[in-house]
Amino acid sequence: MAAFDLSGVLAQRHGENFRLHSQYLSPQLPKVLGTLGFDKFYVRGEGCYLYDDAGERYLDLLSGFGVYALGRSHPTITRALHDAINADLPNLVQLDCALLPGVLAEALVKRAHAGIERVFFTNSGAEAVESAIKFARAATKRSRILYCDHAFHGLTTGALSLNGGAEFRAGFGALIDSTAIPLGDLDALAAELEKGDVAALVVEPIQGKGVYLAPDEFWPAAQELCHRHGALLVIDEIQTGLGRTGKFFAHEHWDVQPDIITVSKALSGGYIPVGAMLCSAKVSDAVYSSMERAVVHSSTFSTNQLAMVAGLATLHAIDEENIVERARDTGELFMQALQPLVEKHVLLHVVRVMGLMIGLEFVEPTARGSRMRY
């Protein structure tokens, strides 16, 4: 029997990527990429660069929407995954308590505040948000979820219900019971919580779409309001977590202690899809309340061995390479370099920086003379 030949497939089908996507996936994305001039055939990724089949090198500023916190093809992750495959680990036994999920869960819990005690692993950030919604509802016996304008928590049905972009929600029918409030608006938050039916506020510490931040005073007050009214505070760290902002979790900048934390993206090391929902034992036990409910919330591939290895290797690299501190220091350098440009260039309106979460807001020039100064 002939062996599968990956090199042969890549060579034989070279350059067919856009045709295949148009025919078998969706024709719209190839159209968009062609319009933007992004219709390349990438053949390799290394560190912060992508390489196409013409030998051109591109600085990968998109970084997989935050997946590549350690860059592409990181040697620590690559080596760990090769070791795991060569070890023939017993994978997805299902009726089992495998070792590596416990080791990774322990490592995540130790990096969180004292109120975080349990972990549920997922295949994505959106699935982590779905888990947070279910666990919050189970723990509070309430159904409504609050979220913030302009938020992005994923595109599955529950997560989509918390999406602040109307363009994403349009055309998909009724979603779950949810209400939007302006980011940082304590009066709006209090008004909704006072109705007594809110299970949780789900919020990004820094909104990835635009790098928007709430005022500093919002966070402790929001936590106090949620707890006073019997709701949970869920912090979505899928883009901001694992050191990107100069703290391991971005919410540490404001000393808040969320009831639930969601992570994903960078935890994968750029290879294997993995996410996690972290919560207190009290919240977890509201779901897994008896032996009969031991698997009432589960996911087939969530604790697969390669994902767990990728997560452990990623945390190891973050510690060994001082990624959290380097993100903080590099962010300060970016701020020092970018802030003076606001005065120099009228098109640049605002610079928002926290670690390596960096947002540049541009505006239309307002006068003929100012148009000439960019």
VOGU-3710 file (C-alpha; in Angstrom, 3 decimals, decimal comma):
1> maafdlsgvl> 0,000/0,000/0,000  1,406/3,393/-0,980  2,173/5,791/1,846  0,498/9,169/2,005  2,847/11,661/0,364  2,313/15,168/1,709  5,140/16,622/-0,347  3,588/15,114/-3,456  0,180/16,635/-2,728  1,716/20,064/-2,164
11> aqrhgenfrl> 3,736/19,835/-5,362  0,934/18,467/-7,546  -1,707/20,943/-6,356  0,593/23,956/-6,091  -1,174/27,234/-6,887  -4,713/25,775/-6,803  -5,577/27,195/-3,403  -7,818/30,041/-4,541  -9,618/27,928/-7,142  -10,288/25,174/-4,609
21> hsqylspqlp> -11,566/27,627/-2,003  -13,847/29,266/-4,552  -15,304/25,940/-5,646  -15,472/23,953/-2,406  -15,466/26,402/0,532  -16,760/29,886/-0,315  -16,068/32,132/-3,308  -16,354/35,324/-1,251  -13,079/35,185/0,683  -10,965/34,643/-2,464
31> kvlgtlgfdk> -12,692/37,675/-3,992  -11,891/39,802/-0,938  -8,253/38,695/-0,851  -7,854/39,296/-4,566  -9,280/42,795/-4,213  -6,823/43,559/-1,407  -3,861/42,120/-3,263  -3,500/39,346/-0,687  -3,906/36,543/-3,218  -0,551/34,956/-2,391
41> fyvrgegcyl> 0,523/31,343/-2,103  2,325/31,128/1,204  4,691/28,193/1,499  6,330/28,731/4,873  6,038/30,600/8,156  8,848/31,339/10,577  8,842/33,684/13,563  7,037/36,876/12,567  7,359/36,269/8,811  5,460/34,502/6,032
51> yddageryld> 7,130/33,441/2,767  5,369/32,989/-0,577  6,211/30,761/-3,534  8,058/33,631/-5,233  10,455/33,915/-2,326  8,963/37,164/-1,022  8,967/37,703/2,744  6,047/39,378/4,561  5,893/40,723/8,096  2,908/38,909/9,616
61> llsgfgvyal> 1,246/41,681/11,607  -2,094/39,819/11,743  -0,481/36,891/13,612  -3,505/34,639/13,327  -5,666/37,147/15,260  -3,352/36,682/18,242  -2,569/32,973/17,884  1,130/33,527/17,168  2,211/35,198/20,388  5,386/33,112/20,187
71> grshptitra> 5,757/33,446/16,431  5,323/30,779/13,782  7,175/27,440/14,023  8,468/28,049/17,537  11,128/25,382/18,181  9,952/24,559/21,716  6,404/23,837/20,536  7,570/21,970/17,434  9,879/19,727/19,422  7,248/19,007/22,085
81> lhdainadlp> 4,665/17,971/19,489  7,136/15,698/17,706  7,967/14,122/21,073  4,262/13,589/21,802  3,618/11,921/18,445  6,657/9,685/18,850  5,519/8,691/22,347  2,300/7,100/21,002  0,331/8,572/23,892  -3,094/7,000/24,500
91> nlvqldcall> -5,365/9,670/23,076  -9,086/10,388/23,457  -9,796/7,316/25,556  -12,837/9,281/26,799  -13,635/6,975/29,760  -10,371/8,042/31,335  -8,678/10,778/33,358  -5,556/11,403/31,301  -2,504/12,943/32,951  -1,667/15,886/30,689
101> pgvlaealvk> -5,053/17,688/30,935  -4,598/17,684/34,705  -1,057/19,040/34,417  -2,126/21,847/32,068  -5,192/22,688/34,174  -2,971/22,930/37,254  -0,554/25,228/35,419  -3,376/27,579/34,342  -4,998/27,654/37,786  -1,662/28,545/39,395
111> rahagiervf> -1,358/31,542/37,092  -4,808/32,867/37,999  -6,083/34,485/41,190  -6,970/32,369/44,236  -10,678/32,168/43,371  -9,982/30,213/40,164  -9,868/26,478/40,907  -11,202/24,514/37,932  -10,676/24,298/34,167  -12,788/23,047/31,284
121> ftnsgaeave> -10,845/22,597/28,038  -12,304/23,492/24,658  -11,332/23,491/20,985  -11,580/27,252/20,474  -12,179/30,593/22,086  -15,801/30,640/20,957  -16,353/27,261/22,601  -14,779/28,606/25,797  -17,290/31,476/25,719  -20,143/29,016/25,107
131> saikfaraat> -18,965/27,096/28,176  -18,842/30,287/30,233  -22,428/31,099/29,267  -23,669/27,647/30,264  -21,734/27,549/33,524  -22,883/31,054/34,501  -26,495/30,137/33,846  -26,174/26,924/35,849  -24,489/28,664/38,771  -26,930/31,593/39,009
141> krsrilycdh> -30,129/29,899/37,781  -30,616/32,938/35,529  -30,566/33,212/31,750  -29,764/36,747/30,571  -26,190/37,706/29,655  -24,805/41,245/29,435  -22,077/42,219/26,996  -20,543/45,452/25,706  -21,044/47,379/22,493  -18,415/46,576/19,869
151> afhglttgal> -17,553/43,285/21,615  -16,357/40,179/19,814  -16,569/36,849/21,626  -16,893/34,425/18,721  -19,404/33,400/16,072  -21,119/30,273/17,398  -24,714/30,829/18,464  -24,186/31,705/22,128  -21,041/33,731/21,474  -22,745/35,469/18,547
161> slnggaefra> -25,432/36,622/20,972  -22,709/38,635/22,678  -21,325/40,145/19,483  -21,443/43,919/19,283  -21,282/43,976/15,476  -24,666/43,942/13,763  -23,004/42,753/10,541  -22,101/39,464/12,222  -25,542/38,882/13,770  -27,650/39,732/10,711
171> gfgalidsta> -29,435/36,851/9,002  -29,059/34,199/11,703  -32,395/34,490/13,445  -33,174/34,577/17,162  -30,220/34,251/19,509  -29,999/33,756/23,280  -31,295/36,255/25,834  -28,665/39,001/25,967  -28,345/42,777/26,322  -25,615/45,183/25,219
181> iplgdldala> -24,320/48,045/27,348  -21,751/50,693/26,415  -18,210/49,712/27,369  -17,314/51,330/30,678  -20,840/52,612/31,439  -21,470/51,807/35,109  -24,944/53,389/35,143  -26,089/51,179/32,271  -24,583/48,123/33,951  -26,308/48,897/37,245
191> aelekgdvaa> -29,661/49,468/35,537  -29,553/46,042/33,876  -28,291/44,206/36,962  -31,057/45,718/39,094  -33,616/43,799/37,029  -32,459/40,645/38,835  -32,322/38,254/35,883  -28,697/38,647/34,760  -26,473/35,583/34,962  -23,233/37,304/33,966
201> lvvepiqgkg> -21,471/40,233/32,414  -19,119/38,914/29,712  -16,488/41,481/28,798  -13,079/41,792/27,185  -10,533/43,649/29,344  -9,405/45,302/26,107  -11,623/45,034/23,055  -9,537/43,445/20,317  -11,465/45,168/17,536  -10,002/48,655/17,838
211> vylapdefwp> -8,139/48,211/21,133  -10,803/50,017/23,160  -10,447/50,242/26,947  -12,906/51,047/29,686  -11,905/53,702/32,257  -9,769/52,263/35,052  -12,472/52,870/37,643  -14,941/50,713/35,709  -13,380/47,392/36,642  -13,560/47,285/40,448
221> aaqelchrhg> -16,961/48,942/40,361  -18,268/46,471/37,767  -17,065/43,542/39,842  -18,757/44,928/42,948  -22,016/45,607/41,085  -22,130/42,109/39,589  -21,595/40,430/42,933  -24,019/42,726/44,756  -26,761/41,709/42,319  -25,918/37,996/42,205
231> allvideiqt> -24,352/37,979/38,730  -20,970/36,609/37,679  -18,134/38,551/36,084  -16,727/36,743/33,039  -13,497/38,122/31,584  -12,740/37,094/27,997  -8,929/36,852/27,782  -8,884/35,014/24,447  -6,966/37,809/22,707  -5,507/39,605/25,719
241> glgrtgkffa> -4,317/36,708/27,864  -0,982/34,882/28,168  1,166/37,957/28,498  0,151/40,064/25,533  -0,582/43,190/27,594  2,392/42,988/29,953  0,511/40,919/32,548  -0,245/37,217/32,221  -3,953/38,109/32,283  -4,946/41,612/31,213
251> hehwdvqpdi> -7,476/41,951/34,051  -4,544/41,924/36,491  -3,889/45,552/35,483  -7,000/46,518/37,492  -6,770/43,953/40,318  -10,147/42,438/39,502  -10,899/38,797/40,269  -13,374/37,421/37,720  -15,534/34,403/38,447  -14,798/32,956/35,012
261> itvskalsgg> -11,890/33,499/32,598  -11,751/32,328/28,984  -8,488/31,759/27,092  -7,460/30,301/23,729  -5,460/31,554/20,700  -1,898/31,938/22,061  -2,307/28,854/24,291  -2,143/26,753/21,115  1,449/27,673/20,344  0,211/28,207/16,799
271> yipvgamlcs> -0,321/24,517/16,065  -3,182/22,675/17,771  -6,586/24,274/18,470  -7,045/24,620/22,226  -9,024/26,818/24,563  -10,041/26,798/28,195  -12,631/28,164/30,575  -11,332/28,775/34,082  -13,709/29,175/37,013  -14,234/28,689/40,730
281> akvsdavyss> -15,057/25,302/42,220  -18,479/26,676/43,192  -19,322/27,529/39,579  -17,971/24,218/38,272  -19,820/22,192/40,896  -23,108/23,816/39,871  -22,688/22,029/36,514  -21,023/18,793/37,645  -23,321/18,437/40,641  -23,598/14,640/40,769
291> meravvhsst> -22,168/11,454/39,276  -25,103/11,404/36,866  -24,000/14,813/35,580  -20,301/13,937/35,273  -20,306/14,445/31,496  -23,254/16,824/31,138  -20,908/19,353/29,521  -18,162/17,846/27,397  -16,394/18,059/24,044  -14,933/15,127/22,113
301> fstnqlamva> -11,537/16,589/21,229  -11,118/19,084/24,083  -8,451/17,215/26,065  -6,620/15,638/23,143  -3,009/14,961/23,973  -1,449/17,148/21,282  -3,483/20,169/22,402  -2,416/19,630/25,996  1,232/19,299/24,967  0,996/22,468/22,888
311> glatlhaide> -0,474/24,320/25,857  2,184/23,093/28,281  5,012/23,870/25,863  3,576/27,337/25,273  3,466/28,139/28,989  7,020/26,851/29,324  8,222/29,122/26,506  6,371/32,126/27,949  8,186/31,613/31,266  11,590/30,757/29,809
321> eniverardt> 11,649/33,671/27,385  10,168/36,251/29,777  7,379/36,960/27,301  5,201/38,852/29,800  7,967/41,261/30,754  9,118/41,646/27,156  5,568/42,512/26,049  5,378/45,169/28,761  8,764/46,705/27,925  8,237/46,580/24,162
331> gelfmqalqp> 4,814/48,173/24,553  6,370/51,069/26,458  8,851/51,585/23,618  6,033/51,562/21,063  4,111/54,143/23,097  7,163/56,399/23,336  7,646/56,187/19,576  3,998/56,453/18,517  2,553/59,109/20,833  4,607/62,006/19,369
341> lvekhvllhv> 3,222/61,126/15,941  -0,260/62,245/17,055  0,975/65,846/17,167  2,992/65,473/13,983  0,373/63,861/11,712  -3,192/65,146/11,655  -4,472/61,878/10,226  -3,408/60,076/13,418  -5,975/60,842/16,100  -5,277/58,530/19,048
351> vrvmglmigl> -2,736/55,908/20,072  -3,914/53,242/22,522  -1,250/50,943/23,952  -1,206/48,346/26,702  1,724/46,020/26,316  1,488/44,710/22,768  -2,202/45,492/22,353  -1,783/48,560/20,165  -4,503/50,567/18,436  -3,990/53,475/16,061
361> efveptargs> -7,079/55,543/15,283  -7,026/57,591/12,078  -9,383/60,408/11,088  -10,188/62,409/7,993  -8,183/65,649/7,774  -10,356/68,693/8,463  -8,644/71,425/6,469  -6,800/71,886/3,189  -3,600/72,834/4,978  -3,762/69,835/7,293
371> rmry> -4,172/67,473/4,348  -0,676/68,370/3,314  0,928/67,434/6,619  0,841/63,687/6,493
//
